[in-house]
Amino acid sequence: MFHFSMLVVSGYRVEKVEEFIELQDKEMEEYVAERDNLIEEHGEKMTAMKRRHLEEELEMEKEYDARLASLMKKYTPNQAEGSAKV
């Protein structure tokens, strides 16, 4: 046989468990939101870093092309000199 006091205690426990679950749900939502923000921020930083890297690589390639063109020009026989030697 159930006593009224047992029902009150049982109801109190149910209420406390529901409060706990609601708190956990709220904290989980906050965690997920903060995690999503962290992931987005990290992705933006990675994209910016990759962009800087590609820009630096492009500048290096331009410098290389210019130096190679200068070197090729230095060692390419001049048309005027070639006809004078013949």
N, CA, C and O atoms as a printed pandas DataFrame, in Angstrom:
     atom_number atom_name residue_name chain_id  residue_number  x_coord  y_coord  z_coord
0              1         N          MET        A               1    0.832   -1.162    0.000
1              2        CA          MET        A               1    0.000    0.000    0.000
2              3         C          MET        A               1    0.889    1.241    0.000
3              4         O          MET        A               1    1.836    1.340    0.779
4              5         N          PHE        A               2    0.570    2.183   -0.885
5              6        CA          PHE        A               2    1.342    3.422   -0.982
6              7         C          PHE        A               2    0.831    4.434    0.019
7              8         O          PHE        A               2   -0.368    4.560    0.264
8              9         N          HIS        A               3    1.735    5.113    0.559
9             10        CA          HIS        A               3    1.392    6.211    1.457
10            11         C          HIS        A               3    1.506    7.516    0.694
11            12         O          HIS        A               3    2.256    7.618   -0.277
12            13         N          PHE        A               4    0.775    8.486    1.129
13            14        CA          PHE        A               4    0.800    9.796    0.499
14            15         C          PHE        A               4    2.214   10.371    0.516
15            16         O          PHE        A               4    2.642   11.003   -0.450
16            17         N          SER        A               5    2.932   10.153    1.604
17            18        CA          SER        A               5    4.290   10.694    1.719
18            19         C          SER        A               5    5.211   10.075    0.674
19            20         O          SER        A               5    6.118   10.749    0.184
20            21         N          MET        A               6    5.002    8.821    0.325
21            22        CA          MET        A               6    5.815    8.174   -0.701
22            23         C          MET        A               6    5.529    8.785   -2.069
23            24         O          MET        A               6    6.437    8.948   -2.883
24            25         N          LEU        A               7    4.268    9.121   -2.318
25            26        CA          LEU        A               7    3.917    9.766   -3.583
26            27         C          LEU        A               7    4.556   11.145   -3.697
27            28         O          LEU        A               7    5.019   11.543   -4.766
28            29         N          VAL        A               8    4.572   11.861   -2.586
29            30        CA          VAL        A               8    5.184   13.195   -2.573
30            31         C          VAL        A               8    6.675   13.067   -2.847
31            32         O          VAL        A               8    7.222   13.822   -3.651
32            33         N          VAL        A               9    7.340   12.121   -2.190
33            34        CA          VAL        A               9    8.771   11.907   -2.393
34            35         C          VAL        A               9    9.030   11.480   -3.830
35            36         O          VAL        A               9    9.965   11.961   -4.471
36            37         N          SER        A              10    8.204   10.581   -4.328
37            38        CA          SER        A              10    8.353   10.113   -5.702
38            39         C          SER        A              10    8.149   11.255   -6.687
39            40         O          SER        A              10    8.909   11.384   -7.647
40            41         N          GLY        A              11    7.140   12.081   -6.465
41            42        CA          GLY        A              11    6.885   13.239   -7.323
42            43         C          GLY        A              11    8.032   14.232   -7.273
43            44         O          GLY        A              11    8.403   14.826   -8.285
44            45         N          TYR        A              12    8.594   14.404   -6.072
45            46        CA          TYR        A              12    9.732   15.306   -5.888
46            47         C          TYR        A              12   10.929   14.793   -6.688
47            48         O          TYR        A              12   11.627   15.567   -7.342
48            49         N          ARG        A              13   11.153   13.497   -6.630
49            50        CA          ARG        A              13   12.265   12.895   -7.374
50            51         C          ARG        A              13   12.064   13.077   -8.872
51            52         O          ARG        A              13   12.999   13.440   -9.586
52            53         N          VAL        A              14   10.877   12.833   -9.338
53            54        CA          VAL        A              14   10.577   12.992  -10.763
54            55         C          VAL        A              14   10.826   14.431  -11.183
55            56         O          VAL        A              14   11.408   14.686  -12.237
56            57         N          GLU        A              15   10.386   15.367  -10.359
57            58        CA          GLU        A              15   10.583   16.787  -10.657
58            59         C          GLU        A              15   12.076   17.112  -10.723
59            60         O          GLU        A              15   12.517   17.821  -11.628
60            61         N          LYS        A              16   12.850   16.600   -9.776
61            62        CA          LYS        A              16   14.292   16.874   -9.738
62            63         C          LYS        A              16   14.995   16.232  -10.947
63            64         O          LYS        A              16   15.901   16.825  -11.532
64            65         N          VAL        A              17   14.575   15.036  -11.305
65            66        CA          VAL        A              17   15.157   14.372  -12.469
66            67         C          VAL        A              17   14.832   15.157  -13.738
67            68         O          VAL        A              17   15.695   15.324  -14.600
68            69         N          GLU        A              18   13.606   15.634  -13.858
69            70        CA          GLU        A              18   13.228   16.440  -15.028
70            71         C          GLU        A              18   14.031   17.733  -15.083
71            72         O          GLU        A              18   14.466   18.153  -16.156
72            73         N          GLU        A              19   14.229   18.369  -13.922
73            74        CA          GLU        A              19   15.039   19.595  -13.877
74            75         C          GLU        A              19   16.478   19.302  -14.307
75            76         O          GLU        A              19   17.093   20.063  -15.054
76            77         N          PHE        A              20   16.990   18.180  -13.813
77            78        CA          PHE        A              20   18.350   17.789  -14.176
78            79         C          PHE        A              20   18.472   17.553  -15.680
79            80         O          PHE        A              20   19.425   18.008  -16.311
80            81         N          ILE        A              21   17.511   16.847  -16.240
81            82        CA          ILE        A              21   17.527   16.554  -17.682
82            83         C          ILE        A              21   17.429   17.845  -18.488
83            84         O          ILE        A              21   18.137   18.006  -19.481
84            85         N          GLU        A              22   16.556   18.771  -18.070
85            86        CA          GLU        A              22   16.423   20.052  -18.762
86            87         C          GLU        A              22   17.730   20.836  -18.704
87            88         O          GLU        A              22   18.141   21.445  -19.692
88            89         N          LEU        A              23   18.379   20.816  -17.539
89            90        CA          LEU        A              23   19.660   21.497  -17.386
90            91         C          LEU        A              23   20.710   20.872  -18.304
91            92         O          LEU        A              23   21.478   21.576  -18.959
92            93         N          GLN        A              24   20.730   19.556  -18.339
93            94        CA          GLN        A              24   21.679   18.866  -19.208
94            95         C          GLN        A              24   21.415   19.197  -20.678
95            96         O          GLN        A              24   22.352   19.417  -21.445
96            97         N          ASP        A              25   20.143   19.232  -21.068
97            98        CA          ASP        A              25   19.793   19.588  -22.449
98            99         C          ASP        A              25   20.261   20.995  -22.785
99           100         O          ASP        A              25   20.811   21.233  -23.861
100          101         N          LYS        A              26   20.042   21.930  -21.859
101          102        CA          LYS        A              26   20.453   23.317  -22.086
102          103         C          LYS        A              26   21.971   23.407  -22.208
103          104         O          LYS        A              26   22.494   24.073  -23.101
104          105         N          GLU        A              27   22.673   22.727  -21.296
105          106        CA          GLU        A              27   24.135   22.740  -21.354
106          107         C          GLU        A              27   24.645   22.092  -22.636
107          108         O          GLU        A              27   25.635   22.547  -23.209
108          109         N          MET        A              28   23.985   21.046  -23.085
109          110        CA          MET        A              28   24.395   20.384  -24.322
110          111         C          MET        A              28   24.180   21.315  -25.508
111          112         O          MET        A              28   25.020   21.370  -26.406
112          113         N          GLU        A              29   23.077   22.044  -25.527
113          114        CA          GLU        A              29   22.825   23.006  -26.603
114          115         C          GLU        A              29   23.894   24.088  -26.616
115          116         O          GLU        A              29   24.375   24.480  -27.679
116          117         N          GLU        A              30   24.268   24.574  -25.422
117          118        CA          GLU        A              30   25.311   25.586  -25.320
118          119         C          GLU        A              30   26.648   25.024  -25.808
119          120         O          GLU        A              30   27.388   25.688  -26.533
120          121         N          TYR        A              31   26.943   23.785  -25.396
121          122        CA          TYR        A              31   28.179   23.135  -25.825
122          123         C          TYR        A              31   28.225   23.021  -27.348
123          124         O          TYR        A              31   29.229   23.363  -27.973
124          125         N          VAL        A              32   27.146   22.546  -27.929
125          126        CA          VAL        A              32   27.090   22.372  -29.381
126          127         C          VAL        A              32   27.263   23.715  -30.097
127          128         O          VAL        A              32   27.971   23.801  -31.100
128          129         N          ALA        A              33   26.617   24.751  -29.581
129          130        CA          ALA        A              33   26.734   26.077  -30.188
130          131         C          ALA        A              33   28.175   26.580  -30.100
131          132         O          ALA        A              33   28.717   27.087  -31.082
132          133         N          GLU        A              34   28.790   26.444  -28.936
133          134        CA          GLU        A              34   30.182   26.892  -28.778
134          135         C          GLU        A              34   31.122   26.059  -29.635
135          136         O          GLU        A              34   32.057   26.593  -30.231
136          137         N          ARG        A              35   30.880   24.747  -29.703
137          138        CA          ARG        A              35   31.714   23.883  -30.533
138          139         C          ARG        A              35   31.590   24.273  -31.996
139          140         O          ARG        A              35   32.593   24.335  -32.706
140          141         N          ASP        A              36   30.366   24.538  -32.457
141          142        CA          ASP        A              36   30.155   24.950  -33.843
142          143         C          ASP        A              36   30.880   26.252  -34.148
143          144         O          ASP        A              36   31.480   26.400  -35.212
144          145         N          ASN        A              37   30.825   27.198  -33.209
145          146        CA          ASN        A              37   31.549   28.461  -33.391
146          147         C          ASN        A              37   33.054   28.224  -33.464
147          148         O          ASN        A              37   33.745   28.828  -34.284
148          149         N          LEU        A              38   33.550   27.352  -32.612
149          150        CA          LEU        A              38   34.971   27.025  -32.603
150          151         C          LEU        A              38   35.388   26.388  -33.923
151          152         O          LEU        A              38   36.428   26.733  -34.483
152          153         N          ILE        A              39   34.585   25.471  -34.412
153          154        CA          ILE        A              39   34.880   24.806  -35.684
154          155         C          ILE        A              39   34.884   25.819  -36.824
155          156         O          ILE        A              39   35.768   25.787  -37.681
156          157         N          GLU        A              40   33.903   26.715  -36.838
157          158        CA          GLU        A              40   33.829   27.734  -37.888
158          159         C          GLU        A              40   35.038   28.667  -37.825
159          160         O          GLU        A              40   35.639   28.979  -38.853
160          161         N          GLU        A              41   35.392   29.108  -36.623
161          162        CA          GLU        A              41   36.538   29.999  -36.447
162          163         C          GLU        A              41   37.828   29.315  -36.911
163          164         O          GLU        A              41   38.656   29.927  -37.586
164          165         N          HIS        A              42   37.985   28.059  -36.547
165          166        CA          HIS        A              42   39.171   27.300  -36.960
166          167         C          HIS        A              42   39.222   27.175  -38.481
167          168         O          HIS        A              42   40.281   27.335  -39.087
168          169         N          GLY        A              43   38.088   26.893  -39.084
169          170        CA          GLY        A              43   38.025   26.782  -40.543
170          171         C          GLY        A              43   38.402   28.091  -41.220
171          172         O          GLY        A              43   39.110   28.095  -42.228
172          173         N          GLU        A              44   37.926   29.204  -40.665
173          174        CA          GLU        A              44   38.267   30.518  -41.232
174          175         C          GLU        A              44   39.764   30.787  -41.117
175          176         O          GLU        A              44   40.378   31.306  -42.049
176          177         N          LYS        A              45   40.350   30.437  -39.975
177          178        CA          LYS        A              45   41.792   30.625  -39.783
178          179         C          LYS        A              45   42.586   29.747  -40.744
179          180         O          LYS        A              45   43.591   30.182  -41.306
180          181         N          MET        A              46   42.135   28.522  -40.929
181          182        CA          MET        A              46   42.822   27.612  -41.856
182          183         C          MET        A              46   42.737   28.149  -43.279
183          184         O          MET        A              46   43.722   28.107  -44.017
184          185         N          THR        A              47   41.574   28.650  -43.668
185          186        CA          THR        A              47   41.399   29.208  -45.009
186          187         C          THR        A              47   42.312   30.408  -45.207
187          188         O          THR        A              47   42.938   30.541  -46.259
188          189         N          ALA        A              48   42.398   31.285  -44.211
189          190        CA          ALA        A              48   43.262   32.460  -44.300
190          191         C          ALA        A              48   44.728   32.047  -44.413
191          192         O          ALA        A              48   45.485   32.629  -45.190
192          193         N          MET        A              49   45.120   31.046  -43.637
193          194        CA          MET        A              49   46.496   30.567  -43.689
194          195         C          MET        A              49   46.814   29.984  -45.067
195          196         O          MET        A              49   47.870   30.262  -45.634
196          197         N          LYS        A              50   45.904   29.182  -45.597
197          198        CA          LYS        A              50   46.114   28.592  -46.922
198          199         C          LYS        A              50   46.199   29.676  -47.988
199          200         O          LYS        A              50   47.002   29.574  -48.916
200          201         N          ARG        A              51   45.376   30.716  -47.861
201          202        CA          ARG        A              51   45.401   31.823  -48.806
202          203         C          ARG        A              51   46.767   32.519  -48.760
203          204         O          ARG        A              51   47.367   32.799  -49.797
204          205         N          ARG        A              52   47.247   32.793  -47.536
205          206        CA          ARG        A              52   48.562   33.428  -47.395
206          207         C          ARG        A              52   49.651   32.552  -47.990
207          208         O          ARG        A              52   50.561   33.044  -48.657
208          209         N          HIS        A              53   49.553   31.261  -47.746
209          210        CA          HIS        A              53   50.539   30.319  -48.272
210          211         C          HIS        A              53   50.532   30.331  -49.799
211          212         O          HIS        A              53   51.588   30.378  -50.429
212          213         N          LEU        A              54   49.354   30.288  -50.380
213          214        CA          LEU        A              54   49.258   30.298  -51.838
214          215         C          LEU        A              54   49.760   31.608  -52.421
215          216         O          LEU        A              54   50.409   31.608  -53.467
216          217         N          GLU        A              55   49.471   32.723  -51.763
217          218        CA          GLU        A              55   49.964   34.021  -52.234
218          219         C          GLU        A              55   51.490   34.063  -52.181
219          220         O          GLU        A              55   52.135   34.560  -53.104
220          221         N          GLU        A              56   52.062   33.540  -51.100
221          222        CA          GLU        A              56   53.522   33.498  -50.963
222          223         C          GLU        A              56   54.125   32.593  -52.034
223          224         O          GLU        A              56   55.145   32.926  -52.637
224          225         N          GLU        A              57   53.493   31.461  -52.261
225          226        CA          GLU        A              57   53.976   30.536  -53.289
226          227         C          GLU        A              57   53.919   31.186  -54.670
227          228         O          GLU        A              57   54.841   31.033  -55.471
228          229         N          LEU        A              58   52.836   31.912  -54.947
229          230        CA          LEU        A              58   52.696   32.598  -56.230
230          231         C          LEU        A              58   53.795   33.639  -56.401
231          232         O          LEU        A              58   54.370   33.753  -57.484
232          233         N          GLU        A              59   54.096   34.398  -55.355
233          234        CA          GLU        A              59   55.168   35.398  -55.425
234          235         C          GLU        A              59   56.514   34.736  -55.692
235          236         O          GLU        A              59   57.321   35.243  -56.472
236          237         N          MET        A              60   56.748   33.608  -55.044
237          238        CA          MET        A              60   58.001   32.878  -55.272
238          239         C          MET        A              60   58.091   32.398  -56.715
239          240         O          MET        A              60   59.155   32.470  -57.330
240          241         N          GLU        A              61   56.982   31.909  -57.255
241          242        CA          GLU        A              61   56.970   31.455  -58.652
242          243         C          GLU        A              61   57.223   32.621  -59.613
243          244         O          GLU        A              61   57.945   32.467  -60.598
244          245         N          LYS        A              62   56.632   33.780  -59.329
245          246        CA          LYS        A              62   56.851   34.958  -60.173
246          247         C          LYS        A              62   58.324   35.361  -60.133
247          248         O          LYS        A              62   58.921   35.657  -61.168
248          249         N          GLU        A              63   58.902   35.372  -58.942
249          250        CA          GLU        A              63   60.318   35.714  -58.801
250          251         C          GLU        A              63   61.185   34.717  -59.565
251          252         O          GLU        A              63   62.121   35.106  -60.264
252          253         N          TYR        A              64   60.871   33.438  -59.427
253          254        CA          TYR        A              64   61.623   32.398  -60.135
254          255         C          TYR        A              64   61.525   32.602  -61.641
255          256         O          TYR        A              64   62.533   32.554  -62.346
256          257         N          ASP        A              65   60.303   32.831  -62.135
257          258        CA          ASP        A              65   60.117   33.045  -63.579
258          259         C          ASP        A              65   60.920   34.238  -64.068
259          260         O          ASP        A              65   61.543   34.174  -65.127
260          261         N          ALA        A              66   60.912   35.330  -63.305
261          262        CA          ALA        A              66   61.653   36.528  -63.705
262          263         C          ALA        A              66   63.146   36.255  -63.721
263          264         O          ALA        A              66   63.834   36.653  -64.662
264          265         N          ARG        A              67   63.657   35.591  -62.708
265          266        CA          ARG        A              67   65.097   35.284  -62.651
266          267         C          ARG        A              67   65.499   34.303  -63.741
267          268         O          ARG        A              67   66.579   34.422  -64.320
268          269         N          LEU        A              68   64.630   33.329  -64.026
269          270        CA          LEU        A              68   64.928   32.370  -65.090
270          271         C          LEU        A              68   64.933   33.076  -66.445
271          272         O          LEU        A              68   65.807   32.819  -67.273
272          273         N          ALA        A              69   63.977   33.952  -66.672
273          274        CA          ALA        A              69   63.924   34.700  -67.933
274          275         C          ALA        A              69   65.179   35.553  -68.081
275          276         O          ALA        A              69   65.736   35.640  -69.176
276          277         N          SER        A              70   65.628   36.176  -67.009
277          278        CA          SER        A              70   66.842   36.993  -67.045
278          279         C          SER        A              70   68.058   36.126  -67.356
279          280         O          SER        A              70   68.919   36.516  -68.144
280          281         N          LEU        A              71   68.124   34.960  -66.742
281          282        CA          LEU        A              71   69.239   34.041  -66.982
282          283         C          LEU        A              71   69.231   33.554  -68.428
283          284         O          LEU        A              71   70.277   33.485  -69.074
284          285         N          MET        A              72   68.051   33.219  -68.928
285          286        CA          MET        A              72   67.949   32.758  -70.321
286          287         C          MET        A              72   68.360   33.870  -71.280
287          288         O          MET        A              72   69.027   33.616  -72.282
288          289         N          LYS        A              73   67.963   35.091  -70.973
289          290        CA          LYS        A              73   68.312   36.227  -71.820
290          291         C          LYS        A              73   69.829   36.423  -71.820
291          292         O          LYS        A              73   70.428   36.720  -72.853
292          293         N          LYS        A              74   70.435   36.253  -70.654
293          294        CA          LYS        A              74   71.888   36.432  -70.514
294          295         C          LYS        A              74   72.646   35.428  -71.389
295          296         O          LYS        A              74   73.680   35.766  -71.965
296          297         N          TYR        A              75   72.147   34.222  -71.488
297          298        CA          TYR        A              75   72.854   33.170  -72.216
298          299         C          TYR        A              75   72.274   32.884  -73.594
299          300         O          TYR        A              75   72.680   31.919  -74.240
300          301         N          THR        A              76   71.339   33.697  -74.053
301          302        CA          THR        A              76   70.810   33.566  -75.412
302          303         C          THR        A              76   71.683   34.407  -76.316
303          304         O          THR        A              76   71.876   35.601  -76.085
304          305         N          PRO        A              77   72.217   33.761  -77.368
305          306        CA          PRO        A              77   73.082   34.551  -78.283
306          307         C          PRO        A              77   72.279   35.686  -78.930
307          308         O          PRO        A              77   71.123   35.512  -79.315
308          309         N          ASN        A              78   72.911   36.819  -79.034
309          310        CA          ASN        A              78   72.296   37.974  -79.664
310          311         C          ASN        A              78   72.280   37.761  -81.162
311          312         O          ASN        A              78   73.270   37.290  -81.722
312          313         N          GLN        A              79   71.188   38.092  -81.824
313          314        CA          GLN        A              79   71.058   37.895  -83.275
314          315         C          GLN        A              79   72.132   38.681  -84.023
315          316         O          GLN        A              79   72.702   38.183  -84.994
316          317         N          ALA        A              80   72.403   39.879  -83.587
317          318        CA          ALA        A              80   73.388   40.739  -84.256
318          319         C          ALA        A              80   74.785   40.144  -84.117
319          320         O          ALA        A              80   75.559   40.147  -85.074
320          321         N          GLU        A              81   75.109   39.639  -82.942
321          322        CA          GLU        A              81   76.423   39.039  -82.728
322          323         C          GLU        A              81   76.582   37.780  -83.553
323          324         O          GLU        A              81   77.665   37.517  -84.077
324          325         N          GLY        A              82   75.521   36.995  -83.677
325          326        CA          GLY        A              82   75.588   35.756  -84.424
326          327         C          GLY        A              82   75.861   36.002  -85.898
327          328         O          GLY        A              82   76.643   35.266  -86.498
328          329         N          SER        A              83   75.256   36.993  -86.493
329          330        CA          SER        A              83   75.471   37.274  -87.902
330          331         C          SER        A              83   76.820   37.931  -88.146
331          332         O          SER        A              83   77.364   37.813  -89.244
332          333         N          ALA        A              84   77.365   38.607  -87.176
333          334        CA          ALA        A              84   78.672   39.246  -87.319
334          335         C          ALA        A              84   79.776   38.211  -87.291
335          336         O          ALA        A              84   80.803   38.396  -87.943
336          337         N          LYS        A              85   79.594   37.123  -86.550
337          338        CA          LYS        A              85   80.620   36.086  -86.434
338          339         C          LYS        A              85   80.666   35.214  -87.677
339          340         O          LYS        A              85   81.698   34.594  -87.934
340          341         N          VAL        A              86   79.625   35.138  -88.440
341          342        CA          VAL        A              86   79.577   34.254  -89.594
342          343         C          VAL        A              86   80.342   34.788  -90.732
343          344         O          VAL        A              86   80.399   34.156  -91.787
